């Protein structure tokens, strides 16, 4: 609509996550017009999403309106809409709002749509094993977990109540470790004196990982430390157990069945479906196989960054799907665009790995850089500092710090709300009811 | 289930709002077993709900888990469930959880289910004119308002965009006044620099009241002061205008049509449907006509308190549906139950009216007691102090204070999140689309 107003190059960025927002901000002084399109109006600080799911933080504490983040950047505008297609030949993005599909022309395109939960083809599991990628996911997990305790309180002793008080977490990456630890703490510290008939501390939290160790991306010593800290907290860690089924009653692990009415899924992600429709090569998880400059083969004006792309690092292994990779890629392609580099002038993207960390709970975490490995209290302090530091927006940082301090001092959680369809979570599916009757 | 364990009288309280929670807490030292049943797991501080709707506070800031509030009260237990019926003759409450209906026997019953939005028989308006009674309502209002600005930003100039930037608030009671003022402030202060194509400050907020003044429950001088402060803020106040229709395009006011894609409804409430099924006399709004001791005629062991009941005050007019009445009634019936008073020994309920207040916005409010009337900054300070004071739970009070301080200093709002079905709010109904095509 403003296409003829001036001769600035038009940059469209799809996605306001770590990668997309980093790219937009890095283009602030470039002679370009930036349009950032996202399906939601907020940037989400994903690393803390598990704390919303575990009733520790409110959604607003870890989200910032994209418009607010970019309000002072005069060359950037924000569009709430869903990208339904990209025409690489005509150089147009097709974005749908509530009524129409718009074709938006671009000179440079940055695709940063991120990832979504993957069930590796077992889509029937989706209903029972909920993933954690959006605020709505987090609120739904919070609801299911809190409702399970409520239902257990009403249930007489027996297998049914045990199932309500058993929580399975599938996937032993950072999110799985964090969810399992926080869930155990919720049962042990927060809910303990709230019920009259059940002892919430008897709740079982079972963390299931198909491989032989947790936190594959970290050093085996960190994996062992995380496991020890989880077990110390009371989490049952099951390694080398392959999930073969998930239904309303629990998890099938080969011949073994774990009765659990609440199942959380953190076993994998895949790129959003749009990547498969671009007509370019993708890996099994739908990630675009980008060139060393993060561009799409044959289209030097189109970049894919963050979790929607796959690229080998210096060690020959694909770069991990973590926020530092996304942010660095976003800034890198912004520089290429700002300087209008031709493909042959571009130095390949290099990831500067500052280390990795995962938190287990109160004063329990693991952290490592190339030189140092920490566990326990020191790792937890490092985790706290890094996460508050990176949390966007001054206000959110204060709110999170306040909440954490309060939780630390009182062993309470401030966001224990069941909202939405309150009583429906543990309703059995109809078929099972009819069989039972 | 514990009915034979001891000889304590069994008290069932239905509803964890101001009235029910006050009754439960006032029974702490009585020789009774208290069961509080609620459909949600939290007590909601209703007077601040409009701030959640206007993106100023998070739901968790104004809600406290009922279990947590009562955790140290040994004679109280909490049940998450929906009461579907009451058998006054058999003295049993029928409560449904996610799977079954339980019949719970009582010796004393306190019904404190509160009210819900009433459309006075025009239930077709419900879809387009959203009320504000629950957290889910507040989040939905927040979503519709924020989505309207987003849609306006995409829309070319014209009637359609004007409709998106017009917000109608129907009903000039405290909630309507507060919503209209906060909405105008959102447009004027918060969103102003966030958009590139629209000026959010041009958004129209129209407050519609059928009577000839706002805030009927207060002195006419307060009504005038509220109106002046609203108009000063830029709200259009329409008095004496009867709403004759509400649809996706706006509000019909007799011969006049106001094009407004977002319509908020604060024109009235009625008791929840359960009251009509008790077989006792109710008023037009479904409120049980209780005796001077808040009991149900013919059933001295059953009390109805708060918004579910109607009772005349000392001036011969029905007591207003406000939280002080609810709390005082809850405490009053708790005392009758604790002391096991026979009907003839009961002194009638007397409401101690400490005054009323409504806030318009930043440093704008009205407040009055029998002796003093305040407006502007002083009224606003009084409003702040009273609301923070009564907000349950130390932690919420700190969070709210922090949020307000931050908002006051920065003119920002911290909870500007669009969640849920993000793009659907302003989708036109199908029929209109087809006509247009």
Boltz contact constraints between the chains, C-beta under 6 A:
constraints:
  - contact:
      token1: [A, 41]
      token2: [B, 418]
      max_distance: 6.0
  - contact:
      token1: [A, 42]
      token2: [B, 417]
      max_distance: 6.0
  - contact:
      token1: [A, 58]
      token2: [B, 58]
      max_distance: 6.0
  - contact:
      token1: [A, 58]
      token2: [B, 60]
      max_distance: 6.0
  - contact:
      token1: [A, 59]
      token2: [B, 417]
      max_distance: 6.0
  - contact:
      token1: [A, 60]
      token2: [B, 58]
      max_distance: 6.0
  - contact:
      token1: [A, 60]
      token2: [B, 414]
      max_distance: 6.0
  - contact:
      token1: [A, 60]
      token2: [B, 415]
      max_distance: 6.0
  - contact:
      token1: [A, 60]
      token2: [B, 417]
      max_distance: 6.0
  - contact:
      token1: [A, 63]
      token2: [B, 417]
      max_distance: 6.0
  - contact:
      token1: [A, 65]
      token2: [B, 416]
      max_distance: 6.0
  - contact:
      token1: [A, 67]
      token2: [B, 194]
      max_distance: 6.0
  - contact:
      token1: [A, 71]
      token2: [B, 193]
      max_distance: 6.0
  - contact:
      token1: [A, 71]
      token2: [B, 194]
      max_distance: 6.0
  - contact:
      token1: [A, 77]
      token2: [B, 196]
      max_distance: 6.0
  - contact:
      token1: [A, 80]
      token2: [B, 150]
      max_distance: 6.0
  - contact:
      token1: [A, 97]
      token2: [B, 154]
      max_distance: 6.0
  - contact:
      token1: [A, 98]
      token2: [B, 423]
      max_distance: 6.0
  - contact:
      token1: [A, 98]
      token2: [B, 426]
      max_distance: 6.0
  - contact:
      token1: [A, 98]
      token2: [B, 427]
      max_distance: 6.0
  - contact:
      token1: [A, 135]
      token2: [B, 419]
      max_distance: 6.0
  - contact:
      token1: [A, 136]
      token2: [B, 419]
      max_distance: 6.0
  - contact:
      token1: [A, 150]
      token2: [B, 80]
      max_distance: 6.0
  - contact:
      token1: [A, 154]
      token2: [B, 97]
      max_distance: 6.0
  - contact:
      token1: [A, 193]
      token2: [B, 71]
      max_distance: 6.0
  - contact:
      token1: [A, 194]
      token2: [B, 67]
      max_distance: 6.0
  - contact:
      token1: [A, 194]
      token2: [B, 71]
      max_distance: 6.0
  - contact:
      token1: [A, 196]
      token2: [B, 77]
      max_distance: 6.0
  - contact:
      token1: [A, 395]
      token2: [B, 406]
      max_distance: 6.0
  - contact:
      token1: [A, 395]
      token2: [B, 414]
      max_distance: 6.0
  - contact:
      token1: [A, 406]
      token2: [B, 395]
      max_distance: 6.0
  - contact:
      token1: [A, 414]
      token2: [B, 60]
      max_distance: 6.0
  - contact:
      token1: [A, 414]
      token2: [B, 395]
      max_distance: 6.0
  - contact:
      token1: [A, 415]
      token2: [B, 60]
      max_distance: 6.0
  - contact:
      token1: [A, 416]
      token2: [B, 65]
      max_distance: 6.0
  - contact:
      token1: [A, 417]
      token2: [B, 42]
      max_distance: 6.0
  - contact:
      token1: [A, 417]
      token2: [B, 59]
      max_distance: 6.0
  - contact:
      token1: [A, 417]
      token2: [B, 60]
      max_distance: 6.0
  - contact:
      token1: [A, 417]
      token2: [B, 63]
      max_distance: 6.0
  - contact:
      token1: [A, 418]
      token2: [B, 41]
      max_distance: 6.0
  - contact:
      token1: [A, 419]
      token2: [B, 135]
      max_distance: 6.0
  - contact:
      token1: [A, 419]
      token2: [B, 136]
      max_distance: 6.0
  - contact:
      token1: [A, 423]
      token2: [B, 98]
      max_distance: 6.0
  - contact:
      token1: [A, 426]
      token2: [B, 98]
      max_distance: 6.0
  - contact:
      token1: [A, 427]
      token2: [B, 98]
      max_distance: 6.0
